Amino acid sequence: MTRRPLVAGNWKMNGLAASRAELEMLKDRAPRNGVEVLLCPPATLIAGFAAEAAGSAVQIGGQDCHAAASGAHTGDLSAEMLADAGAVAVILGHSERRADHGEGEAVVRAKIEAAWRAGLTAILCIGETEAERDGGRTLDVVTGQLSASLPEGATSERLVIAYEPVWAIGTGRTPTLAEIAEVHDRLREALGGPLGAAAGETRILYGGSVKPGNAAEIFALENVDGGLVGGASLKAEDLLRIVEAAAP
Ligand code: PEP
């Protein structure tokens, strides 16, 4: 089963108008090597970046959305607004949203439904805390998050899973290759329930301290289909090396 690798950069709350220089370098140098490249800047930059990247190998995504299409939700953005600004995908359920905004599975599920309603691909982030890993609960936690937050109607085109161990995000620490493989293999199996045969076509990204130096060995694992990259996505040069490492 061939799955097109995806490298998604999550800029989090980083990036000003001047950061457009990074997008320009990324778009000018992104290799057409069979890897899909998605950049998720802060909301203030989405429309400008989408216009700048139009026609290039780089696509633009959001980092969160509200579940409603519109309404009295000061400060929030709907999936429809992201799509209108030129986004093609949105990261949902990131552990920083779960921790900073108390988002639980029901909220994440409603946001995925909103993303699909607006025609966006939902990148669903799941992952265990360090205490959960130490307690031997990693597989139960991630499969539990998956089943509780995945709405009916998932397809391999509009769903991407990102396995992101919370303790590996922004820390420079990563699980061993065997530990990553164990989780991704289990997630592939678990996707068979809701997706049937399409589970084999659904991308499962690894996220958590992916860098140019470790990307190739992680992406070489059978059920790893690319990465969700935070810190190392801020410099186009580093992200480009990670995109190269993801080539099929
Ligand atoms: C992330 O925030 O999704 C992430 C994986 O961050 P980092 O690459 O910095 O660990």
Boltz pocket constraint, residues with backbone or C-beta under 6 A from the ligand:
constraints:
  - pocket:
      binder: B
      contacts: [[A, 10], [A, 164], [A, 168], [A, 169], [A, 170], [A, 171], [A, 172], [A, 207], [A, 208], [A, 209], [A, 210], [A, 228], [A, 229], [A, 230], [A, 231], [A, 232]]
      max_distance: 6.0
